[in-house]
Amino acid sequence: MALRAAVLRHLRVPVQKLTVSGSNQSQIGFLASIRSFSSHDDHLSKQDVVDRVLDVVKSFPKVDPAKCHTNHLSFSRFLRLVDQFVVTTNPQVTPDVHFQKDLGLDSLDTVEIVMAIEEEFKLEIPDKEADKIDSCSLAIEYVFNHPMSS
Amino acid sequence: MSAPFTLRKIGVPPNSANLTEARRRVFDFFRAACRSLPTVMDIYNLQDVVAPSQLRFAISAQIRNNAHITDPKVIDLLLFKGMEELTDIVDHAKQRHHIIGQYVVGEGLVQNTGSKDQGKSDFLKNFYTSNYF
């Protein structure tokens, strides 16, 4: 132990100051922005939110331009009716469409769409906020501003 | 069985003052039912049979069947029965064929949609639904 200390006292190792050069700094900065194990940086982009919300609205069985309203409609019968009109791109569903005024849905359908959005983005929207969501634009805004949407 | 959403007994007390309150209760019930759908699909292994959106549609269709009612007390009673049904389903008191027969495959029991019954009389078709037709 003492011998080790004595030897070490006599050895001088050249110490280099590691200065961070310009290129290294930018590289580290870039790497620092991708924190792969953090869950806080995966906020959705606005376009992503818009696309997914529009998908949810379009795949709602009652949304189609032909507007067939019948009572006692079973889901499979309705899908067959929609297939007859071959609706692939729904011309009416834009990001600012109003559920009740533009798409002709009623309040129960609005609640159902909000629940579908909850399922898609893994959220749980409290009742007071859910009542206010009346149109596509409000839904997109709410989902985008919610910190937990994924 | 730990569900992320526990079914709070919304517990319909038998007095809604007016139609708006009854309406609010209907929407609350609908939301509770939709939120318990993942649990239901998990319990009864319905992942390959049906999508949650189809079940939501079935629930809303049943609510819409009674949309014409205006008496708050009648709405309360229907909500009570609906709540009872939902609790039974979530508690696994029903079985898979009940869910599939009642909510997935058309209205009523599976038997009605068999092709050999198509041409038969109306009496047989309505036999399971009610005594009065």
Boltz contact constraints between the chains, C-beta under 6 A:
constraints:
  - contact:
      token1: [A, 61]
      token2: [B, 57]
      max_distance: 6.0
  - contact:
      token1: [A, 74]
      token2: [B, 106]
      max_distance: 6.0
  - contact:
      token1: [A, 75]
      token2: [B, 54]
      max_distance: 6.0
  - contact:
      token1: [A, 75]
      token2: [B, 57]
      max_distance: 6.0
  - contact:
      token1: [A, 108]
      token2: [B, 60]
      max_distance: 6.0
  - contact:
      token1: [A, 111]
      token2: [B, 27]
      max_distance: 6.0
  - contact:
      token1: [A, 111]
      token2: [B, 30]
      max_distance: 6.0
  - contact:
      token1: [A, 112]
      token2: [B, 56]
      max_distance: 6.0
  - contact:
      token1: [A, 112]
      token2: [B, 60]
      max_distance: 6.0
  - contact:
      token1: [A, 115]
      token2: [B, 34]
      max_distance: 6.0
